Amino acid sequence: SSLVLRPWVSVIAGRHFLTRTVARAASGYHCISRCVRGGYLLGEHEGLTDRKQWIEDRLEFLATNFAIAVGGFSILDNHLHVLLRLDPGDAKLWNADQVVRRWMKIYPPAALDLVNEKAVAVWIENETRDIERVKTLRARLQDLSWFMKSLKEPLSRLANQQDGCRGTFWEKRFKSIAILDTEALLATCIYIDLNVFAAGLAETPETSPHTSVQRRVVHVQQQD
């Protein structure tokens, strides 16, 4: 099935994510990020961006460009949980052009006119000639810290702009817990999937908003 070939679909095709993660020790991580001072900064703000949906969409976007798969997530008003798997073998298969294009999508150069196809082509060609640069970008595209940085920093800037303030949005960087065996992986999956439900914010796990378990249920229902 083509489903197992796309990183983001790991959220839906849970068995495939479990199989590949178990096969490689310490390739899975449970990452947790909290809003500064426990503030409910991810909750609904009338007239402003739906921050939870923004994170969900951003996770999907990043999973299609990084060599990192998203196996689960739950987004609450003041923190989020993400289950990630590092896939360095995938990054090794990319040629220089693919590496540069992936990075450009995540961090578009401010001075580059992305509508100008000729200018973009020239920029990419110049970047691919720099062997050390390509090596650096390839490493970043399989790095857990860069994934989380690319997830959190844009939302921080957006939220501060909308709220008309400055300062820290997230508490610290993020907490990551290595998943070392099958038992830990299954326990983490269950914990993340049931997080919103356990907090009393949904009547059933499958109706938990902005969670991977809801994504999987919706996917199954669409197949019927």
N, C-alpha and C positions, 0 to 999 in steps of 0.2 A: 504494500500500500504506500502511496505517496505521502500519506500522513506522517510516517515515521522519518521522513527525510527533512522535514522542516523543523528547526529548533523550537519554535513557539508551540508547535503541536504537541510537544512533550507535556504541556499542560493538559491536553486532551488525552493523548495516548500515554497514560500513566505507566502502563506495563513496560513500554519501551524505555522510558526514562529510568525506571527501577532497574531494568536489566543492565543497561549500560553503566549506571552508577555503581551498582554492586560489583561489576566486573573490574572496576578500577578503584582501588582503595584511595580514600581521601580526595576523590574528585568532586564529591558533593558537599555543599555548604548551606547551612541554614543561616540566613542573614537577617538581622533585625535592626531597624532604624526607628528612633523615636523623635518626635518633635521637641524642640527646646522647652525645658521646664514642664514637660508633660502637657503642653497646650494642645487644645483640640483644633489644630491648624489645618487638618485635612478634612474637617467637617464641612457641611454645606454653608456657602456664603452667597447670599442672594445677589444675583447680578454678576457674579464672578465665575471664573473657570471652575468646573467640577474637578477638584484636585484628585479625587480618588480615580475618576475615569481617566484623567490625564496620566496618572501613574500606570494604570492598566494598559493604556495605549502605548506608553513609552516602553514598558516591559516588552511588549510585542515587537516594537520597532527595534529595540536593542538586541533582542534574541535573534532577529533576522540578519544582524550585521556583525555581532560578536561571535566568537567560537565558544559561546556559553549558552547552555540550554536552561530554560525556565521550567521547572517541574511542578511548582506550586506557589501560591501567593495568597495573602489575605491582607486587606487594607482597611484599617480602622481609623477613627477620627484623630488619634494622636500617635499612631505608630503603624509600621507595616512589617510583614514577614515575607521573605522570598526564599524559595528553595532553588538553588542553582547547581548546575553541573558543568565543570570545566571540560572542554573538548579540544585540547591543544592539537590533537591529530588532525582535526578539521582545518585549523589555521595553517598547518604545514602544507596543505594541498592547494592553497590559494596562490596564484601567481602575483607578481608585483602590482599589476593593474588592478586586480580584485582587492588587494589589501588597501591600496590608495583610495579606491572608489568607496569602499566600506567606511573608511575613516572620514572621507569627505561628507558622506551622508550624516554621520554623527556630529561632526564638527566642521560645518561649511566655512571655508575661508571668508572672512569679512570683506576682503578686498576683491573677491572674485565674483564676477557677474555670472551666476549659475544659469541664466537664461541664454547666455552666449555660448553655444555649443563649441565653437572654435576655441574660444578662450579657455573653456573647461578642458578640452582635449589637450591643449598646450600645457596647461597647468599639471594635468595628470602625467603627461609624458615627462615633464621636468622632475616631478616627484619620484617617478619610478626609476629614474636614472641614479637617484641617490640611494645607494645600496644600504647604507647605515640607517637612513631615514625609514626605508621600507622595513628593515629589521626591527626598528623601534616600534613602528606602528603595528607590525604583526604581533609583537610581544604584548602590546597594550590591548589588542583585540582578543586576547585570551586570558586577560588579567582580571581577577575578581574585584580588586580595588578600583580599576578603571571603569568597570561595568557599573558599580555602585555610584561612583563619582558622576558618570554620565546619566544616571537615573536621577540623582538627587539635586545636583547643582542647578540645572535649568529650572526646576520647580522652585527652588529657593529664590532665584532671581525674579521669576514670574510672580510669585506670591508677594515678595517685598514691593515690587512695582505696583501691584494691585492694591496692596494694603497701605501704600504710601509710607513705608518705613524702611529702615536699614537694620542690619544685624543678622544674627544666626537664626536659621529656620530649623535646622536639625540639631539634635543633641549629639555631640561628639561626631565621629565618622560613622561607624556602624559596627555592630557586634556580629562576628561570624563564628559558627560552630561547625567544625569538621565532622562529617558523617563517615564513620569508619567501618560500619558493618551493616548487614541487612536489617537487623533488629532496630538499629538506630535510625535507619532510613525510613522504615515503615512507621515508626513512632513519630518521626518528624512530619511525615506526610499527613498523618492523622491529626496531629496537633495543629498544623497550619490550616488544613481543610475545615476543622471544627472550631477554629478560633473565634470567628464572629458568632457562630451559634452558641458556643459556650459562654460568651459574654452577654447572652440574652438579647442580642440585636437582630435575631431572626428566629422564626418559628421552627424552621427545619434547616438542616445543613444545605440542602439544594436551593433554598431561597435566600441564602446568605449573599448579600450584594458584594461585588468586587472581590470575589474569591475564585480560586481555581476549581473548587468543587462545583460551583455554579456553572462555570464554563463547560466542564465535562458533561454535566447533566443536560445542559442546553444542546450540546453537540450530539449527544445520544438521541435526544428527542427529535432533532432535525433529521436524523437518519431513518426514523420510523416512517 
